[in-house]
Amino acid sequence: MLHHTYRLLLSAMLIAMVAPPSLHAGGKGDQVHFGNRIVIEENEQAGDLVCIGCSISMSGSCGDVVAIGGSISVNGAVKGDTVAVGGHVQLGQDASVSGDVVAIGGGLSRHPNAAVRGDITSQSGAPILLALVIVPLLPVVLIVALIVWLVNRSRRPALPGPA
């Protein structure tokens, strides 16, 4: 189940970064936002919700909910998975999640009446969040360091050899 959630997260990130804006709302009521909070009010229905650099407040009903660099507050019905990377997941009294709930780097709070049918995974703390940022960037940092070293090496004057 957790592997499915990571695939969902990776797919959401790739779609958000690569697809033109006209394709972001592929399904009925799907929403993809960059830096703008998504709010689904009570009695409101939406498709999948993806928020990058922002938070989601969901009190109605929707499909999957994914926030990267933001928090998720659920007090309605999520028909899919709920995934927050670098943000907190809060499941309120009226929350119902049909799929998995994953909170990486921000923690999870759950009201006793909140219903979750799938798996619940929560990994919080600075080491987890740093690993999410540093590990993917490590190859880029190493390549830049190699380029800087090669450029500095080529600029050094040649040492005179034996005469």
N, C-alpha and C positions, 0 to 999 in steps of 0.2 A: 504494500500500500504506500509506504513512504517513497519508494522508487517512482511510483506514479505521480506523486506530488512534486518531486524534483523535476520530472519531465514536464509537468504542467507549468512550473515556474520558469524553466528554461524556454519553453515555447512562448510563454507570455512575454518574456524579455526580448526574444528574437523578433517576434511580431511587432512589438512596440518600437524597436530600433530600426527595423528594415522596411516595414510596410509603409506605403504612402498613407497620408491621413484619410483618404477616401476609403481605405480598406480597414481602418481601425474599428469601425462599427459594423463588423461582418454579420453578426447575428442580430436578431430582433432585440433592440434595446441594449446591445453591448456598449460599454463605455470604456475608453482608454484616455486617461488624463496624465499630463506631465505638469506637476506643480500646482494643479488646481484640485481642491478637495472634491470628492464625490459624496453627495448626500442623497440617500434614497429614503424618503419619508414613509411613515406607516401607511398601509394600503396602496403603496406605489409598487409597480413591478418593473424589473429590469433584467437584462441578460447578464452576461459575464461582466465583471468590473475589474479593471486593471488600473492601478494608480502608481505612478513612478515619481518619487519625491513629494508625495502628498499622502493624505489620510482618507479613509473611507468610513462613513457613518451609514449603517444599513439597518433600517427599521422596517422595511417592507419585505419583498421577496426578490430573489435574484438567483443567477447561476453560480459560477465560481467567483471568488473574491480574492484578488492578489494585490498586495501593496509592497512595493520595493522602496525602502527608505521612508516608510510612513506606517502609521498604526491603523488598525481595523477595530471598529466597534460594531458588534452585531446585536441587534435586539429584534430580529425578525427571522425569516426563513431563508437559509442558504441551501439551494438544491444541489450544490456541488461541494468543492473544497474551499477552505479558507486558509490562505498562506500569507504571512507577513515576514519579510526579510529586512532586518534592521528596524523593526518596529514592534509594538506591543499588540496583542490580540486580546480584546475584552469581549467576553460572551455574557450578555445581560440575562435578566430573568426570563425574557420571552425568546431567547435565542434558540434556533434549531438549525443544525448543520447536518446535511445528509451524508457528506463525505468526510475527508480528513481535515484536521486543524493543525497547522504547522506555524510555530512562531520561532524564528531564528534571530537571535541577537536583541530581542526586546522583551521577552517574557509573555506570560499568559495569565489572565485572570478569568475565572469562570464562576458564574452564579450557580448555586446548587440546583436550580431548576433548568439550567441550560441543557439542551439535548444534543449530543454528538453521536452519530451512528458509526463514524469511521474511527481511525486512529488519532490520537492526540500526541503531538511531539512539540516539546518546548526546550530550546537551547538558548540560554541567555548569558549575558556577561560580556565583558570587553574582549576576552580571548577569542570567543566565537566570532564576534563582529570584526575583529582585526584579521582573523583568518579568512573571512569572506572577502576582505579588501586586499590584504597583502598577498595571499597565495596566488590569486589570478594575475596580479600585477608584477609578481616576481620575475617572470621571463622578460617582460618589457624593461624592467629596471636593469636586469643583467645585460640585455642587448645595448641599452643606452650607455652603461658603464664600459662595455667593450668598445663601443664607438669612440667615446671620450678618450679611453686609454690609447687606441690606435692613432687618433688625431694628435694627441700630445706626444706620442712616440715619434711620429713622422716629423714633428717640428723641432726636435732636438738636433743640435748641430752634431755632425759626425766627428768622432774623436780621431785625431791624427794617428795614423799607423806607424809602425817602425820604419825608420829610414834606411 
